[in-house]
Amino acid sequence: MTDHIICSWRVRTTLPLPEVALWRGPNRPVDIEIRLGSVPAVSDKGKYFEATQDGRVLLDLSPVVRFLVAPNYVVVDTSHSPETPDWRARLLGPALGLLCYLRGILPLHACSVRIGKGTVAIAGPSGAGKSMLAAALMRRNHTLVADDICAVTWYCSRPMVLPSFPALKLPPDGLKTLGFDASGPAHVWLDANKFLLPAVDGFDPAPLSLDVVYLLEDASKGNDDSIIPVHGVDAFERLSSMCYRAEMGRLLYLPSALFSIAAQLAGQVAVRRLVRRTGLARLAELARLIEADVTNNQKVDLCGTPA
């Protein structure tokens, strides 16, 4: 048995999780157990998840793996060796998102990075370049907090990010552009061309206050990179669309409850559109643009008054 820390949870398993930090906290009860077992397929072959009558969720990602997910345990059913990264990539992706929903935590489809004294989330749909931009910020000595799923909860009425695990999934051309050695990282998928880049330097599993959410979008032809603040209903609607696999959240919550959580977040953090020209060559400039925005806005609080 080995204990790890994911999103502040004490996670115990006999399965290898090399991407995840070891538990070094106090000797408190285990929050989640991960174990091998038999998991049935979903009854509707057109879906990849379904709730059971007792409130658990079947997550069918065949042929790689099936999960049975409850708030305090995950059963893993895979024909792959426990040492292969493919089932773990799905555990630390869709299964982690489900755990967040089941435990009352909002999973944003975002990477998160600590910049100076602040923590930012970079949100966007799959393929938008979230991990690449996070890696570019890492190249500039900022610290990764979470990749792809940014788990947000509230402590003392303040939105906080629960750091997940110190690694990024990147394509080989992205590794090359950023100057990382593509021969070092492990191949993540059997069915996709991505590699796992460790990001352990400075990683701290302690919860962090969330200050800014950047929403990635492509610039219109001829327009330059820009950061545009959004407020009110616009901020709420844009954040609502950035819930990780929102269809899973809607299965477990009433839509009104999910919207209420997004509205609360939109009212407590700065939300900005990051409109950028596409292309890997733009990464360093985008990283500097975010740095400048964070630096300028650390001089004022989120309500716009001097800090």
Sequence and secondary structure as in RCSB ss.txt:
>XXXX:A:sequence
MTDHIICSWRVRTTLPLPEVALWRGPNRPVDIEIRLGSVPAVSDKGKYFEATQDGRVLLDLSPVVRFLVAPNYVV
VDTSHSPETPDWRARLLGPALGLLCYLRGILPLHACSVRIGKGTVAIAGPSGAGKSMLAAALMRRNHTLVADDIC
AVTWYCSRPMVLPSFPALKLPPDGLKTLGFDASGPAHVWLDANKFLLPAVDGFDPAPLSLDVVYLLEDASKGNDD
SIIPVHGVDAFERLSSMCYRAEMGRLLYLPSALFSIAAQLAGQVAVRRLVRRTGLARLAELARLIEADVTNNQKV
DLCGTPA
>XXXX:A:secstr
 EEEEETTEEEEESS  TTS B  S S   SEEEEE      SSTT SEEE TTS EEEEETTTEEEEEETTEEE
EEESS TT HHHHHHIIIIIHHHHHHHTT EEEEEEEEEETTEEEEEE STTSSHHHHHHHHHHTT EEEESSEE
EEEEETTEEEEE   SEEEE HHHHHHHT  TTSSEE  SSS  EEEE  TT   S EE  EEEEEEE  TT   
EEEEE HHHHHHHHHTTBTTHHHHHHHS HHHHHHHHHHHHTTSEEEEEEE  SGGGHHHHHHHHHHHHHHHTTB
 TTSSB 
